[in-house]
Amino acid sequence: METKKTNRDVLAKGLKIMGASLGTMFLGPLLIHIAFSNQEKPLYIPILIVAILICGLAIYLAFKGINTILDSMFKK
């Protein structure tokens, strides 16, 4: 009976995705704070839209990273 082992290449890919997710988790709320503190500026709406998209990207990358890490451990 063969024991299952972690695929290290896929695990490294998952950790890179989680690192990118961590970066976007800080960048998105930071941009939202900057946008709301400068509501009188003309770039308020574009910065707010970009910040919300980055927050959505952080959520997507977190799910994709966790899924990739679990695939490295439990898939054949």
Secondary structure, 3 states (H helix, E strand, C coil): CCCCCCCHHHHHHHHHHHHHHHHHHHHHHHHHHHHHHCCCCCCHHHHHHHHHHHHHHHHHHHHHHHHHHHHHHHCC
